[in-house]
């Protein structure tokens, strides 16, 4: 995801558990309800509910807003993506990743009706690629790029077609 981020200012939403140490920018702000130690590349951390972004970041905009495996935790994703759009600078982009319910390991867990794997209690939704595209377009974004990250099979990440990838990254720009 870091290689897709552009510009000098980056807002990384939901980053406390896994800070992205590969981000590059003069200002890299982490926003998460959990505290995190501020260390490079991060220049600042704001602890708070991301759905209250307008209050936490009044009038602030960023060249890139990043959401790594975050959108599936939000109860009102359309509203949240519209809110995030206010914090993207003109010419900037949104980069988000989310698990794919059609990814090989998830399909297997669904087929076997397993609740032990790929059935986390903190996910509110699972989105297939077509529905993420609809979600983004319905929230005022233009899809720039969609990238599959492959599938973890026997502990190794292997390339697979986008539709079977476990994690998918979406790059979009506000319209």
GICOR-V983881 format. One record per helix or strand of 2 or more residues. SS is the DSSP state (H for helix, E for strand). FROM is the first residue (numbers start at 0). LEN is the number of residues. If there is no record, write none. Layout:
BEGIN
SS,FROM,LEN / SS,FROM,LEN
END
This chain:
BEGIN
H,1,3 / E,8,5 / E,26,6 / E,43,4 / H,49,7 / E,61,7 / H,70,3 / H,76,9 / E,87,12 / H,103,8 / H,128,10 / E,140,8 / E,150,3 / E,155,3 / H,161,3 / E,166,8
END
